[in-house]
Amino acid sequence: MEADPPAARITASAPATNEVRDTMNPRSSLRPLDVVIRIAIVGLVLGTAYIHSTLGGLLFTLNALGYLVAAVAIVIPLGLAIRFRWFIRLGLMGYAATAIVAWAVQGPYYSTAYIAKAIEVTLITLLAIDFYRMDGNPIKVVRGELGLLASKLGRRPATGQAGA
């Protein structure tokens, strides 16, 4: 008799997350196109980090440092980063989108800024493609992770009254 694989044992104890959990497991090996996409993502992140680092001022410097950290997080072969790479991708998409919105509200509107925003729009697009290729449907991934968190917390009801 063949032993159940670990994923089957885990999902058998939590039937509510069975379908989602199976789709949450990212592929373990990268295909050549995946590597090209990752290299392009890191290149775009480093490009916009460089642009922001040359602008001076605390806000631009911190923005550049945030992009540098994201570039490392997107490729580091650390187990925790690999497990939550989906979250890193979503976070980097949000970070780039926030930079675009902040620029649209505040400016300044000069040629280098337009280049940086084009890089960030391209970055968001490539991150979405990478997310879909590696993790699948983002809604299913987030729901699955929330379901997993709820099962780990035991879905305990509140023990006291609100405001008490």
Residue pairs with C-beta under 8 A, 6 or more apart in sequence:
4 12
7 21
7 22
7 25
10 21
11 17
11 18
11 21
11 22
12 18
14 21
14 147
14 148
14 151
16 147
16 151
17 144
17 147
17 148
17 151
20 140
20 141
20 143
20 144
20 147
21 144
21 147
21 148
23 136
23 137
23 140
23 141
23 144
24 135
24 140
24 141
24 144
24 145
24 148
26 82
26 85
26 86
26 134
26 135
27 134
30 38
33 133
34 130
34 133
34 134
37 126
37 129
37 130
37 133
38 74
38 75
38 130
40 126
41 74
41 123
41 126
41 127
41 130
42 71
42 74
42 75
44 119
44 120
44 122
44 123
44 126
45 67
45 68
45 70
45 71
45 74
45 92
45 123
46 67
46 68
46 71
47 119
48 67
48 96
48 99
48 116
48 119
48 120
48 123
49 63
49 64
49 65
49 67
49 68
49 71
50 64
51 112
51 115
51 116
51 119
52 60
52 61
52 63
52 64
52 67
52 116
53 60
53 61
53 64
63 99
66 95
67 95
70 88
70 91
70 92
70 95
73 81
73 88
73 92
74 85
74 88
74 89
74 92
81 88
85 134
85 135
86 131
86 134
86 135
86 138
86 141
86 145
89 127
89 130
89 131
89 135
90 131
90 138
92 123
92 127
93 124
93 127
93 128
96 120
96 121
96 123
96 124
96 127
97 120
97 124
99 116
99 120
100 117
100 120
100 121
103 113
103 116
103 117
107 113
131 138
132 138
135 141
